[in-house]
Amino acid sequence: MHVQLTQSQIALLKEPHIGFVVTLMKDGSPQVTPVWLDTDGRHVLVNTAEGRVKTRNLRRDPRVAVSVVDADQPYSRVLNIAGKAVEITTEGAEDHIDALSKRYTGRFPYPSHDPNHPRLIVKILPEKISGR
């Protein structure tokens, strides 16, 4: 059963804060990756590239955790999400990484496009949300 993101949680995900995504390795151990985050209002969106460890992990086991903290307000703006990767798609992923690059670095387009490693959008459906 999924849970809804609130407007303040959506706002935090739309701001340029580094998030951390936790996936599970084959042996069950956690694997953590710092990422740029986004949301479509229902899902947490993570843009990654084909061949990355987190992508392989999520295709095998869709359980995932995401954490983000506002560095300027670390004790009052914290979001922790446990959920499932419900979709991994190339559709719109190149444009999405360009938009994230502009948001996070001010650079447009994303300077590291690599046709050998297509971009992917991972859609994470929240099942449990905590934080402040």
C-alpha positions in Angstrom: 0.0 0.0 0.0 1.5 3.3 -1.0 1.3 6.6 1.0 0.9 10.1 -0.4 3.6 12.7 -0.3 2.6 16.0 1.3 3.1 19.4 -0.3 6.0 20.1 2.0 7.6 16.8 1.1 7.1 17.4 -2.6 8.7 20.9 -2.2 11.8 19.3 -0.4 12.2 16.8 -3.2 12.0 19.6 -5.8 14.8 21.6 -4.2 18.5 20.8 -5.0 19.4 18.7 -2.0 21.5 15.6 -2.4 19.6 12.5 -1.5 20.8 9.0 -0.6 19.3 5.9 -2.1 19.7 2.5 -0.5 19.3 -0.6 -2.5 20.0 -4.2 -1.6 22.9 -6.2 -2.9 22.4 -9.9 -3.8 23.7 -11.0 -0.4 21.2 -8.6 1.3 23.8 -6.0 2.3 22.8 -2.3 1.8 24.3 -0.3 -1.0 24.1 3.5 -0.7 24.4 6.1 -3.5 24.2 9.9 -3.3 21.8 11.1 -6.0 19.9 14.1 -7.4 16.2 13.7 -6.5 12.9 14.7 -8.1 9.3 13.9 -7.8 6.2 13.8 -10.1 4.0 14.3 -7.0 3.3 10.6 -6.5 6.7 9.0 -7.0 10.2 9.8 -6.0 12.3 10.1 -9.2 15.9 9.1 -9.5 17.8 9.5 -12.7 20.6 7.0 -13.2 22.4 5.3 -16.0 22.2 1.8 -17.4 24.8 -0.6 -15.9 24.9 1.1 -12.4 24.9 -1.1 -9.3 21.7 0.5 -8.0 19.9 -0.2 -11.3 21.0 -3.9 -11.2 19.9 -4.2 -7.6 16.5 -2.6 -8.2 15.8 -4.9 -11.1 16.5 -7.9 -8.9 14.8 -6.5 -5.7 12.7 -3.4 -6.0 12.8 -2.5 -2.3 14.5 0.8 -1.8 15.0 3.6 0.8 15.6 7.3 0.1 16.7 9.9 2.5 17.1 13.7 2.0 18.0 16.5 4.4 17.9 20.2 3.8 21.5 21.2 4.7 20.3 24.7 5.8 17.7 23.2 8.2 19.0 19.7 9.0 16.9 19.2 12.1 13.6 20.5 10.8 13.5 19.4 7.1 14.3 15.7 6.9 12.5 13.1 4.7 13.0 9.3 4.9 11.1 7.1 2.5 10.8 3.3 2.2 9.2 2.0 -0.9 9.5 0.0 -4.1 10.9 0.9 -7.5 7.7 0.4 -9.6 9.2 1.4 -13.0 12.6 1.8 -14.6 12.3 3.6 -18.0 14.3 5.4 -20.6 11.3 7.5 -21.6 12.1 11.1 -20.9 15.3 10.3 -19.0 17.7 12.3 -21.2 15.5 15.5 -20.8 15.1 14.7 -17.1 18.8 14.6 -16.4 19.2 17.9 -18.4 16.6 19.5 -16.1 18.2 18.1 -13.0 21.6 19.3 -14.1 20.2 22.8 -14.4 18.6 22.6 -11.0 21.6 21.2 -9.2 24.5 22.8 -11.0 23.1 25.5 -13.2 24.5 23.7 -16.3 22.2 22.9 -19.2 22.4 20.5 -20.8 23.9 17.8 -18.6 27.5 17.7 -19.7 28.1 13.9 -19.4 25.6 12.4 -21.8 27.0 9.0 -22.8 25.2 7.0 -25.6 26.9 3.8 -24.3 25.1 4.2 -20.9 21.5 5.4 -21.6 19.8 7.4 -18.9 17.0 5.9 -16.9 14.3 7.2 -14.6 13.6 5.1 -11.5 10.1 5.7 -10.2 9.8 4.9 -6.5 6.4 4.5 -4.9 6.5 5.5 -1.2 5.1 2.9 1.2 6.4 4.5 4.5 7.4 8.1 5.1 9.0 9.6 8.2 10.8 12.8 9.0 10.2 16.4 9.8 
